[in-house]
Amino acid sequence: MVTAMVTSMVTTSDGVSESPPSGAEDLWVVVLMVILGVIGVIGNTLVCIIIIRAKFLHNLTNYLILSLAFADLSASFFLVTNVFPLEAGLVTTPPQGMVAAEIFCRLYSSRHFFWVSVTASVFNLIFVTFERFFAIVYPLHYPIYFDLRKVQIMVFLSWAVSNIQEAFAFFINFYIPEKQTCGYGYSNEQVGILVGVFVFLMSYFLPLIIMIIAYSLIFINLKKEAHPGDQSQTQVQADSMSRARKKVVQVLILVVIAFTVLWTPNQVTYFFENLKVELVPTDHTFYKLFRVMAFANSVINPFIYAFKYKQFRKGFRVAVCNFPKNQIGFSNESSDRNA
């Protein structure tokens, strides 16, 4: 995902863009970058540990959330170890040797692994949305499309497709031995625009439209499930199941809202920038704020789980604090697992 977060390149007379001088980023941006990255690593690591260790959280929904958390964990890790050193000026020149320098420019200087992780996070979010959509809107078809093996395939695809989509960065970033710096450029301007539009559609616009439509249909379906006044035992159980499903959906809707709010300014700015329309100058405070907001997307999800997902809080006490199950109240465990 090449976005407006990438610092502006310096274009030379031969049409090839060079990497910008390191250390030019504002101090408050790089400090926030480190803070967000560290919080993201810690928070998403806790999410992974909790889901792995708390057996009552072992269901298909949470397996996909686990993959989402790992993608956010990876993005946070590379934010600290890749994006931050480059933009803070801690890493300024490629290493010695053509092979090492080429690898540095094509994989490290291009922020390749960071963008793969960010894109995998988006695709995982789509798969979580599909899982909830079929579970609630088409429950009879759910076993056809979702079981443990199919979820494993979805997780694999989210990472495989992310690597394939971001593979172009390997070819448009390269080492310039004469100047001992990294270069960046497409074969022509039209190719660059096409790639930019493709990435914008695949990594932001289409996923956002899919998630909005899916959760709208889920919300409509959940409203139809309400049966006020019916107090039969069967209906009480159905209502309990419905409430559990609603709680999970509310958490995931908040995750989608966070994705929308935090990424939209950056993505819209990038889209127009790619079309050679400058909405916000690259040295403007808002431009830098949009970057920080985008960084924050990989950090926010653990806090959403902690505040809105009751079973996740129970899992934290079991997995991290080692509280026994019978001390924290698991009366609705079966309903939440089935949800």
Secondary structure, DSSP 4 states (H G I P E B T S, - for coil): ---TTSPPPEE-TTSPEEPPPTT-S-HHHHHHHHHHHHHHHHHHHHHHHHHHH-GGG-SHHHHHHHHHHHHHHHHHHHIIIIIHHHHTTS--SPPSSHHHHHHIIIIITTTHHHHHHHHHHHHHHHHHHHHHHHHHH-TTTHHHH-SHHHHHHHHHHHHHHHHHHTTHHHHHEEEETTTTEEEE--SSHHHHHHHHHHHHIIIIIHHHHHHHHHHHHHHHHHHHT--TT---HHHHHHHHHHHHHHHHHHHHHHHHHHHHHHHHHHHHHHHHHHTT--SS-TTSHHHHHHHHHHHHHHHHHHHHHHHH-HHHHHHHHHHTS---GGGT--TTHHHHHH-
